[in-house]
């Protein structure tokens, strides 16, 4: 085959295939435009909602954090676990005494 024959054969193939490819691309775009929102609504949105429900909200995390801090410190829910002011003052003075002893040791 000569080079001219190769070029004309490739050119003819491209001329025939280009309208077919354009038609397929147009059909695919049309299909996506019609079916895309339905797909998102039926398939993706339920998964996003599940993920959102599984993750705690920021307010819940902050509330839980405050509750955990109160339970560690022992500040008042009124359920009997809280320490009295006298106990806190006693503990504070004990800690101050221990700090003073450590300073003297150095």
C-alpha positions in Angstrom: 0.0 0.0 0.0 1.2 3.4 -0.7 1.1 6.2 1.8 -1.6 8.0 0.0 -3.9 4.9 0.3 -3.2 4.7 4.1 -4.1 8.3 4.6 -7.3 8.1 2.6 -8.3 4.9 4.4 -7.8 6.5 7.9 -9.5 9.7 6.8 -12.5 7.7 5.6 -12.7 5.8 8.8 -12.5 9.0 10.9 -15.2 10.6 8.7 -17.5 7.6 9.2 -16.9 7.2 13.0 -17.0 10.9 14.0 -20.8 11.2 13.6 -21.3 7.9 15.4 -19.1 8.9 18.3 -20.8 12.3 18.5 -24.3 10.7 18.5 -23.2 8.3 21.3 -21.8 11.1 23.3 -24.9 13.1 22.9 -27.1 10.2 23.9 -25.0 9.5 27.0 -25.2 13.2 28.0 -28.9 13.2 27.5 -29.3 10.0 29.5 -27.2 11.4 32.4 -29.2 14.6 32.4 -32.5 12.7 32.7 -31.4 9.9 35.0 -28.6 11.6 37.1 -30.8 13.4 39.7 -32.8 10.2 40.2 -29.6 8.2 40.7 -28.3 10.7 43.2 -31.6 10.7 45.1 -32.0 6.9 45.2 -28.4 5.8 45.6 -26.2 8.5 47.0 -28.6 10.4 49.4 -29.4 7.4 51.6 -25.7 6.7 52.0 -25.0 10.3 52.9 -27.9 10.3 55.4 -26.6 7.1 57.0 -23.1 8.6 57.3 -24.6 11.8 58.8 -26.6 9.8 61.4 -23.7 7.7 62.3 -21.5 10.7 63.0 -22.3 12.7 66.1 -23.2 16.3 65.8 -20.8 19.0 67.0 -23.3 20.0 69.7 -23.6 16.5 71.0 -19.8 16.1 71.2 -19.5 19.4 73.1 -22.2 18.4 75.5 -20.7 15.0 76.1 -17.3 16.5 76.6 -18.7 18.9 79.2 -20.5 16.0 81.0 -17.3 13.9 81.0 -15.3 16.8 82.4 -17.9 17.3 85.2 -17.7 13.7 86.1 -13.9 13.7 86.3 -13.8 16.9 88.4 -16.8 15.9 90.4 -18.7 19.2 90.0 -22.4 19.1 90.8 -25.1 17.2 89.1 -26.6 16.9 92.6 -26.5 13.1 92.5 -24.3 12.7 95.5 -21.0 12.2 93.6 -19.9 15.9 93.9 -17.3 17.0 96.4 -18.2 19.6 98.9 -16.3 22.9 99.0 -14.6 21.9 102.2 -13.2 18.8 100.6 -12.0 20.8 97.6 -10.3 23.3 99.9 -8.7 20.6 101.9 -7.4 18.9 98.7 -6.1 22.3 97.4 -4.2 22.9 100.6 -2.7 19.4 100.6 -1.5 19.9 97.0 0.0 23.3 98.0 1.8 21.6 100.9 3.2 19.0 98.6 4.4 21.6 96.1 6.1 23.5 98.9 7.9 20.4 100.0 9.1 19.6 96.5 10.4 23.2 96.2 12.4 22.9 99.4 13.9 19.6 98.2 15.4 21.3 95.2 
